[in-house]
């Protein structure tokens, strides 16, 4: 009887579950996908949210989490390395080949085939540029090209005809000269133009930097020489030099009537439309050399190969790039829609201003590339191409295009040969030769030894058990969060590791490659140069300040606070302030020198003066901390020592040398150690002060003149994703600092005095 009742109750329970199961399924949580975009402006984010809202209304079982950042590509890679990448990301065509090489993008061809998507609705070039090895890795949204922006008002004032498709580079230079206006002192009030992009002119002259098969650097050829000579002839005449255009940009100069024309891109249209209220303006095709040439950049949405919701991600990608999704964005002037229907519509991109907006669309037909988009092109550009061109610009005619191109071709071929050799070696490394268990075993052994040592000392000193118990949380945290990562870094320094694939053991290969890398040696030399001047100067001036502020005078506390203030301020804010101070044309420092009849140097735009500028700024910012330590040390020196020295007939200098310095030696020693360590770790100052200037595109410029060790370590690890080399660099830096510190401790016995009497 009881068994029958139990069976009956079980049936009721099962029927109840089955009855509620559909309701449970209908209320299941929706699938959440992440969308990572570069769009960070308030207006663009609002428009993207409109598309997301419309998509979610159509697909209530899918929720889209929007993430917007200017570092989208880097975040995408790090998230992919962690195994949780964003499902969808906005990407441009130049980033696709390296990401495909690292196998983090998922091809969309299968989705397109299954859904019978008609790709003919897109402008063909937008699809082809997002293909790698005949596979589509991003769905096209929009694209941008080049055009000549010109100020009609300034053209009319100088009686210069408006540019049209007949203009050549010769016409461009001739009319730029007529549009350049100088005041009575000879200073340029309005520039005719800006120096156009190097590769744009090279492409129009049918020049090549890399061979068609991508195997050789062929930069030293007549077409490229002619292109570089043409651009050099503009600088300082019709176009501003790097010093003259420091801390400004083409759109600011154009909007302020300080620039008559320049070669710009589609994305600049919205800003120019907003700011050009006092002038009439329009666009024209870029001038031609042997041919007309421009760049075409395509943006689209891609799906991560590690996404767990690829089907849902594809639905979002398809909706975003559809006509319905794109129309939600309204009239977009920053880029041309990839959909032919919208690109050719006078209600969208072709609507004025400018009147000749179709120039950007027509430029698709003569777009091309000079340097192929590959897994190595970013490193080639930042290590070889740009630094050598920056050196030529800064030389003011000393370095000719022929000399510079010979250097680029030689260094470029060395780089390509080294890149291919390294890639071949790493591909041949046996994937099984990957002793990842070594690190775990080593850590377990280390923890075991540590526990045995603790037990041994604890047994010998039972009264200290409580002490060991109290420090155990710190000890555990130190092993897990400090010692563990250090050991991981040590292990990775002997591996080939790019974040996206398991580390492969390579032995000492990272070290041998580093010490044969000219840029690594240059960064080490730059750091030693920086340290050799920054350390003694900061110690000297902070001691001088401390001596002055130790005087018993009225208002001394106020000045102590003032001089300590830079130590409390943000490093980025201070760097930006000094970047303006070092502006060669309008900066405070050169204006002060000009008042005394001294022509100031070009500072951050000059390879010779860039590092001294960084040193001056660093010394100024580093005075506060050491000054307070010196001040505390000075106030702890017994007054009777000075009285005794005075009785013995010692003058002020002798009292300082024989009393103050010995008694202050512990403070000097501490400040010396900290200053040396800080000087070898300099990063923020250089990164902020040298990024995106008129003289250098990459931080560490111009011409790698300020490429310090930690900045190169950062680029090696997070830009080139060679984490094995970056780890090796970190350990080399650790050994250098440790060796210098140990040597200082040994030498301190001779001059550091800890006794007061």
Secondary structure as GFF3:
##gff-version 3
##sequence-region A 1 757
A	DSSP	alpha_helix	2	26	.	.	.	ID=ss1
A	DSSP	beta_strand	31	37	.	.	.	ID=ss2
A	DSSP	alpha_helix	42	58	.	.	.	ID=ss3
A	DSSP	beta_strand	62	68	.	.	.	ID=ss4
A	DSSP	alpha_helix	72	82	.	.	.	ID=ss5
A	DSSP	beta_strand	88	92	.	.	.	ID=ss6
A	DSSP	alpha_helix	93	101	.	.	.	ID=ss7
A	DSSP	alpha_helix	109	114	.	.	.	ID=ss8
A	DSSP	three_ten_helix	119	121	.	.	.	ID=ss9
A	DSSP	alpha_helix	124	128	.	.	.	ID=ss10
A	DSSP	beta_strand	131	132	.	.	.	ID=ss11
A	DSSP	beta_strand	135	136	.	.	.	ID=ss12
A	DSSP	beta_strand	139	144	.	.	.	ID=ss13
A	DSSP	beta_strand	146	151	.	.	.	ID=ss14
A	DSSP	alpha_helix	152	157	.	.	.	ID=ss15
A	DSSP	alpha_helix	169	179	.	.	.	ID=ss16
A	DSSP	beta_strand	181	182	.	.	.	ID=ss17
A	DSSP	beta_strand	188	190	.	.	.	ID=ss18
A	DSSP	alpha_helix	198	204	.	.	.	ID=ss19
A	DSSP	alpha_helix	222	234	.	.	.	ID=ss20
A	DSSP	alpha_helix	250	255	.	.	.	ID=ss21
A	DSSP	beta_strand	261	265	.	.	.	ID=ss22
A	DSSP	three_ten_helix	266	268	.	.	.	ID=ss23
A	DSSP	alpha_helix	269	275	.	.	.	ID=ss24
A	DSSP	beta_strand	281	284	.	.	.	ID=ss25
A	DSSP	beta_strand	297	303	.	.	.	ID=ss26
A	DSSP	alpha_helix	310	321	.	.	.	ID=ss27
A	DSSP	alpha_helix	323	327	.	.	.	ID=ss28
A	DSSP	beta_strand	336	337	.	.	.	ID=ss29
A	DSSP	alpha_helix	340	343	.	.	.	ID=ss30
A	DSSP	alpha_helix	358	362	.	.	.	ID=ss31
A	DSSP	three_ten_helix	363	366	.	.	.	ID=ss32
A	DSSP	alpha_helix	377	380	.	.	.	ID=ss33
A	DSSP	pi_helix	381	385	.	.	.	ID=ss34
A	DSSP	alpha_helix	386	395	.	.	.	ID=ss35
A	DSSP	alpha_helix	401	428	.	.	.	ID=ss36
A	DSSP	alpha_helix	436	460	.	.	.	ID=ss37
A	DSSP	three_ten_helix	462	464	.	.	.	ID=ss38
A	DSSP	alpha_helix	465	478	.	.	.	ID=ss39
A	DSSP	pi_helix	479	483	.	.	.	ID=ss40
A	DSSP	alpha_helix	484	492	.	.	.	ID=ss41
A	DSSP	beta_strand	495	496	.	.	.	ID=ss42
A	DSSP	beta_strand	504	505	.	.	.	ID=ss43
A	DSSP	alpha_helix	509	515	.	.	.	ID=ss44
A	DSSP	alpha_helix	518	549	.	.	.	ID=ss45
A	DSSP	alpha_helix	556	568	.	.	.	ID=ss46
A	DSSP	alpha_helix	571	581	.	.	.	ID=ss47
A	DSSP	alpha_helix	588	595	.	.	.	ID=ss48
A	DSSP	three_ten_helix	603	605	.	.	.	ID=ss49
A	DSSP	alpha_helix	610	621	.	.	.	ID=ss50
A	DSSP	alpha_helix	623	635	.	.	.	ID=ss51
A	DSSP	alpha_helix	639	647	.	.	.	ID=ss52
A	DSSP	alpha_helix	652	655	.	.	.	ID=ss53
A	DSSP	pi_helix	656	660	.	.	.	ID=ss54
A	DSSP	alpha_helix	661	680	.	.	.	ID=ss55
A	DSSP	alpha_helix	684	690	.	.	.	ID=ss56
A	DSSP	alpha_helix	709	714	.	.	.	ID=ss57
A	DSSP	pi_helix	715	719	.	.	.	ID=ss58
A	DSSP	alpha_helix	723	751	.	.	.	ID=ss59
###
